Amino acid sequence: MPHRIEESCIGCGACKRICPADAIHGERKEPHEIDSERCIDCGACGRVCPKGSVYDNTNRPVSKIKPALWPRPKIDEERCYACENCVLACPAHALSMEDENLPLEQNFAVLSQPKLCVSCGWCVENCQFGAIVMEVADANL
Amino acid sequence: MQTYKGTANRYLSVNLSDQSWEIIPVDSQDLAAYLGGKGLALKMFLDSFGEEGLGEVNPLGPENLLIFSMGVMLSTGAPCSGRFEVVTRSPLTGLMVGSSCGGPFGEACKTAGWDGLIIRGAADQWSTLRIDENGAAFEDGQELTGLGTHATQEALNLSVREGAAVIGPAGENEVLYANICSGHRFAGRGGVGAVMGSKNLKAIVARGKSVCYEPVRPKAFAANVKKAKKYILRNAYSDGYRKYGTNANVRAGIKAGYSPVRNFRDRWHPEVERSSGEAMAQRYNSRHSTCRHCTVLCGHKGKYPDGTMRQIPEYETIGMFGSNIENFDPDPIGQWNDEMNELGMDTISAGGTIAWAMEAGEKGLRSTTLAFGKTDNISSILEDIAYKRGEGAELALGSKKLSEQYGGTEFAMHVKGIECAAYDPRSAWGHGLGYAVHNKGGCHLGSYLVSLEQQLGYMPAHTTLGKAEWVIFMEDLFSAVNSLQVCLFSVFGILTEPPIPKYLPTFILKIATITMPKVAMALMDWSILSRYFWDVTGIRMNKWGLLKAGERITVLERHMNVLLGMDPQSDTLPARFTTEKDTPYPGKNTVVPIEKMVQRYKKLRHYTSEGGPSPSALRRLIPTKSALKTIKPKALWGKKMYVRMLLSVLSLAIPLASRLSKNVAKAVEDFDEGFTFRLMVHPSGPSISFQKKKSVLRQYKGERCDLIVALKNMEAAWRLLSFQESTCHSEAAGRLSVEGELPSCCAFIRLINAVEIFLLPRFIARRAVKRWERSNQKKDIAA
């Protein structure tokens, strides 16, 4: 079962803007809906919802978290083999390679668009080299 | 999200003719015997037609099955595990073909909850099949026709959860060597795309990420994966592939003389160097572009001089469209490779057929616009082949059919109809044997002995000694690997990194591998692969078990090929490799003594004059449905002695255990005070009796018993007491008879299990009881 939105939704559209899979639709100021066929269960919609209207796949409400506190991929340059599989796997297109002109063995993946990252963890799943860990960028915030 | 332990064990069977679908369950016995992937798909193919009906299957008719089979490793995150196998009857060879692909379709299908997809029937008009966790849906595919493979995938507008398997125009027009594309990877050989095209199926879209899988033994699996990754990452062979792709083979080929030059006429040309992996990596500033979950990273892309980012062709394509047609410029090969990928056809077969046509034209057998060294018309010819226009209509048939029509069979470089890959076997005789006897035909990935003979230098190349043994070994291993579905390239690291092959001096390896092949094999270690299977599925498997399963799959495929009408004389090489000795190669020039090696191979495989396995060999390999062994009541005196001895030991050990072990004492608590029971062997074997007195067990001399557990005969007692069978298994097989009440019988079985766990070392106790737990024993000893 994918994520779903309760009737308490006020239709602010925050979830629709953050959804990397384009799975949420609905008119402004109307309750939104999640397309179960497209939802990837990342939970970003719930973390940005001001009303706490999103329920996850185990039917628990998702609580709001400030985007700065989301765990995001931290890529270890030394361990990265530049296979680009994380870049391809990222549903939000938040990752890219450091520099296409670098020699292959010196190249590595970077989180080039941290604002797009929804902390789904697909990059970690797709890394064969253990080069990626999910971390909150600044734990003091 | 639903989580499966191990694997889903179900295939989705879709009938395109009446747009219906059903679920085909897989039982664990079949999984254990055929491992999944290719093996299970072959078994299903045979089962659905039966031995009699198999020969009637028209490869391009609606009755042919197209099976996508995922294997147990997919989506476990193991290195190089993002692969799936496509199995069908090949229109190019008329035999069975299995083609492996690393595209995203596999993972999407598997995480939709299906271990595989079986496609039968044919649609009335072009259609698209969509599958998800709920089953299959059929859509019109008319508007996708004529689109190339990548254009089709773009037009399908795939979401991030979806993966597609599509065909290009070549598949639509049933070019006999059309392929299936997923992402930018291909199930290339044997014309699987033509079969999909004959079913009027343009694309299959799977929506995944609906279920997930976890190994049955997660800790052991994680440790095994770690070891595998360590081996692959430090292996020099894999490192070459990581840096330069499969084109790392080019330089080795120049040195060893296995480059294909001018339709395999010459084995060598100095300009081949221009298309070496090293040169191209520099020229195109190469980047990785690989399958998912890859650790080897052999796929590369690069920036071509015209500014386009292209997939750098694999070694085979570079060979077949480079030196083999006398073109030494790598730039156009990249462009043709892109075109062929878009059209959806196999580059090896296309290259082989074009090279044949060039030579046939040169010899005046057939008029053609193609000529060695002439590259300006290749692009248009490729398009003509895909759309079957003009000369292309003939070239779409492959070199075997063309050479039979026009003559020139001696230089048609195919085995069983499938064009040989870009390794000249005159430089590696074992590799030649691999081409000749491989079930699929002239594919290099049947046994790939050139790696051991020339690239790694583990065995002398120009001898027939030991080659048949090694081809058999590698064929079996590769069949198993293609059924687990991990990448063959990951096997080199796994096989050659353990200390024995790694640190032994090469000259010892060279002697040992050909003079004592069996010993050399036994010293190698591929247990990582068997442990993959064990840890994921929970089905016990050691390295020999895995090899045996591989043998079963290879021999079954051969048996099916014989039923499909394979010519036993086709286990040979093209005449060029066996007769034309002199080439410009400056090293040792030879011809392949193929007859001798094939005879030895067939003898070792127990193949008959019909080319397939003898009925007894087949019976030995293919398991019967029941796992229970039928036994005869007679037993030899040695077994009787053993049983008597063990029972007398037990008569002392059980009372002792009931005093010492907390678990046994707990099991004894279930009996009433004064309860008596006896374990005996019918009809007149030994027996031991016990009585519960003052809450411990003592030996009992009386006649009457509350519970009598009798083993029906001495052989049954032997199997139980030598731990070949657990008590539960013995009971299920009806080898135990019980007189007494059921609850006390259950208490008795619990008691015996507790005693076994207490007394026996772990590796024996695990065989004897249903569930062995480490904690049992630790607590026990502390008590």
Interface residues (C-beta under 8 A of the other chain):
Chain A: P20 A21 D22 E37 R38 I40 D41 N57 Y81 A82 C83 E84 N85 L88 A89 P91 M97 E100 N101 L104 E105 N107 E125 N126 Q128 F129
Chain B: M1 G77 P79 D132 S159 V160 R161 R207 K209 K229 L233 R242 K243 A281 N285 S286 R287 H288 S289 T290 R292 H293 C294 T295 L297
